[in-house]
Amino acid sequence: MTELIRSATLTHYPTLARSAGLDPVTMLRKVRLPLTCLERRDLRIPVRNVRRLLELSAEESGVETFGLRLAEHGDLSNLGPLALLIREQATIGTALEALSRFIHIHNEGMRLAIARQDDLVTITFLIRGGALRQATELALGSINRAIAFLCGGSWRPLQIHCTHAPPRSRRFHRQFFGCELVFHSDFDGIVFAAGDLDRRIPMASPELARFLEGRIEVFEEQLDRWDARVAMLVRVLLPGGDCSIERVAEHLGCDRRTIHRHLAERGTTFSKILDDERAEIVTRLVDERSRPLAEIAEMVGFSAQSAMARWFRERFGCSITEWRNDPRERMRMAAGRW
């Protein structure tokens, strides 16, 4: 299946793209990423499309440090649930262990390997599908900033290693990392002093960390289910008006028959998942009275407003107007239909 990454990775992409002379909407369309990923941080989008976006953005803007500059704009919150988990660990060492264990919750296309030798620690970035310059530097920069944040800002690595060639100018890299950079290296990674592993994280709560770890493990199990993955992709694609089983299959790197087979094993169908996700989106949007119903209908894949109206009454047992005007009845009808 196609590896996914949280859309929070692109939180600051529009700002950076515009400053580099790019139109972020046009760029996303070129790599077939849904525009909703710029508005919602917890969508899961294909890693390969994000990598293409970064490479294309650097190429078209002429900003060779595009990925690293995107890391500069980001912060710990981009890691979502992982940010809470590592922030509550007792030490930098335990925080990095947790990050290594659960990094795939944020980015399924990357793994971290942490090794200690004498007085040095190396974090090696294992990037599936081959390391591209912009995605690699975004990853290195983001983890570097995360460690610095956990240390209260007073932290610098000893070396940064990159397998790709050096940029035309290393000025921004030196300014960002504040250490020696090794290009054409055998690995992509961060090297720092082993003593940093024992640094305490201010205001950490190990008990809360254990609780969060349990919740993340439950989420991790859900991601292994085909119905959950298909539902996430439907949620991403539907508002863009380009949600079909063929499109979902393209994202998952398989064909429609494979999706049908795996969903049947879970006791569901693509049509049911599509209908459930459509219902959730529509019920949220119709409460925005300023949004035209015809626009909502088009957004969720109906041929006309009248078709959505018929579907809505069949699904919820009332008209959209009745749904809007009687919240208590709405809750009762929704409970009976979901």
Secondary structure, 3 states (H helix, E strand, C coil): CCCEEEHHHHCCHHHHHHHCCCCHHHHHHHCCCCHHHHCCCCCEEEHHHHHHHHHHHHHHHCCCCHHHHHHHHCCHHHHCHHHHHHHCCCEHHHHHHHHHHHHHHHECCEEEEEEEECCEEEEEEEECCCCCHHHHHHHHHHHHHHHHHHCCCCCCCCEEECCCCCCCCCHHHHHHHCCEEECCCCCCEEEEEHHHHHCECCCCCHHHHHHHHHHHHHHHHHHCCHHHHHHHHHHHHHHHCCCCHHHHHHHHCCCHHHHHHHHHHCCCCHHHHHHHHHHHHHHHHCCCCCCCHHHHHHHCCCCCHHHHHHHHHHHHCCCHHHHHHCHHHHHHHHHHHC
